[in-house]
Amino acid sequence: MTTSNATAASRDINFDAFRDPVLARELIARIHELAGDRQINLMEVCGTHTMSIGRYGFRSVMPAGVKLLSGPGCPVCVTANHDIDHAIALARMDDAIITTFGDMMRVPGSSTSLAQMKAAGRDIRIVYSPLDALDIAAANPERQVIFMGVGFETTTPTIAACILEAEARDLPNFSVYCAHKTTPAALRAIANDPETRIDGFILPGHVSTITGLAPYTFLVDEFQTPGVVTGFEPVDILEGVAELVRLVVSGKPAIENAYQRGVSTDGNAVARALVAQAFEPCDAEWRGLGTIPASGLRIRDAFARFDASRRFSVQIEPTVEPRGCRCGDVLRGAITPGNCPLFGRACTPEHPVGPCMVSSEGSCAAYFRYREA
Amino acid sequence: MAHSDTVLLGHGSGGQMMKRIIDDVFLEAFGSPELLAGNDAGVGTLPATGRIAMSTDSFVVTPQFFPGGNIGRLAICGTVNDVATSGANVRYLSCGFILEEGYPMDDLRRIVTTMAETAREAGVRIVTGDTKVVERGGADGVYINTAGVGEVPEGVNLSGANCQPGDVILVSGTLGDHGIAVMSQREGLAFGTTIETDAAPLNHLIAAVMEAAPHVRCFRDPTRGGLASTLNEFASASGVNMEIKEDAVPVRDEVRGACDMLGYDVLQVANEGKMVAVVPADEADAALSAMHGSRYGENAAIIGTVGSVSGDPVVRVRTPWGSTRILDMLVGEQLPRIC
């Protein structure tokens, strides 16, 4: 979701400039010049950034001391096993239609995945927009249609809109299993983590279209750590990294916006109002980061009938964490995927052990898929 | 017997209803002398080079209709292209239908008409066929199997195992069009787009390249798994590394945008009307001109080269800013991401 201004502006933008190889090479040279031989740890906290950095092969062109670490930016990956098991338990209900983003399909829970449930005959459908789940509910009034609500600020406004729309259309057979999380809470947990030293954050482009810059100022005020919001094209990312390195080297931390064509300082107030109408903050469990206060979203009591977890009482299997999997450490930047003993051996995209190897935004999947030659 | 608007179980019964659907729908459209003879087997001739090429493929795509084409066009092009990659002159096709009870007869007619038109364009004849009807829920509308036969000219020995260090890799046009066109129509994924499927018979394009580049090593159509699978198959069969230049690979802006949105790698997206060719370096320009001069080849490009011999072959992509990464085969199914 973007602001109307950004949409209008994007029509006039020549996107080739953001893929210009000459500009990209200049920025790489600038990063080398700025960083010198300093050790600088930067973390990207958006799964799409992780994938893009991998696809563009940027890790291999950074100065030796500049590390681009992946953070808890993959919504599926940070979802706790217990929540995945809960979603799977809902999918076991007779006559339920489960609607989900594609990412969730192959994520292993304690004993199975939605993809395996589908193969076993359960009705599980991939949708690109949750609004499509509403149409499926309208078309199947005798069946319960449950949407698997996973995601950060980028996805929550649409899901809030869905809940409000379901109320307006009086769709009694639609509900959401809500495992939504908020980004700033995770950033705080990382900044507080004594095992991880992050010198600067590459802030998420999509999430920031909704939040604006205000939720990040604590990074500077409390942790003296800079952050730069960046876009997703090659030049966007390099520009963001160059600016972040400059801020780190200067010792004058700030929060900056290098993605002005998509993100405004104030973000999207309309979208945030929708979210506030449908959801309220709650404590949430994150894979790798544990329970973080007020880092999740819960459907408000006024809309309880659309909350699948309150509406259906299901038997959830005991949580079994995958043996040897270090997704949790990967998600908080304590190790890179290659440092996990399972990576590329017991754990591959074909036979994933943990969620980070499954999701198209997962760090391990990105490192494996775009391993550098 | 009244005409039916939908396919009924009786249409696969072997009796009068089946004769009617064969006469009215299939013979009407395909009408080759071999089919009209009404025998169980179609009999045709092949010149006596002593070698035939044969391939078969089944088509189960949903939805059956998508921008720029339908399952019928795929069913002809897919098999024609598979046979043609051997360098054979594609002559004859068989075609088997598995129909779901209740499928609209008009849709079936549209599919069959498209198949007839496409076969005509490719210059191949459908010489035998089969129809089965399964109960509602037993299939998803229409499944089609086609098999094709062609004769391989004297001296032609194309194979993915023929690639040699220094060879040049070409692709006949923009990648990803078909995969994204179909994806744009899926339930729950529909998005507005002007992208159309690229499904096309490429036997004439292949013939033109073979004439221009007589030492061409191999052809393959990068269907499911896209260019990534095709190049990994070549590299592994020939025991050689390969490298492509990312910015040399032709991709439509709309397709690139859709891939970015869905989180797909365009190099792993399916194509139906594209051909990858590997040729010796000194025949590369001639092969490229031949593609440019052929229908469906106007966006052809040289995209990379065959590297050194290797016991553990790897396909690499070189980015415009000098980094390289490994291009893997797709694992499982492509699934759209969350944000």
Interface residues (C-beta under 8 A of the other chain):
Chain A: F15 R19 P21 A24 R25 I28 G47 T48 M51 G54 R55 Y56 G57 F58 S60 V61 P75 V76 T99 F101 G102 D103 M105 R106 R125 I126 V127 Y128 S129 D132 A133 I136 V150 G151 F152 T154 T155 H206 F232 P234 T348 P349 E350 S359 S360 E361 F368 R369 Y370 R371 E372 A373
Chain B: E187 G188 L189 A190 F191 D247 D253 D260 L262 G263 D265 V314 R316 T319 P320 W321 G322 S323 T324 R325 I326 D328 V331 G332 L335 P336 R337 I338 C339
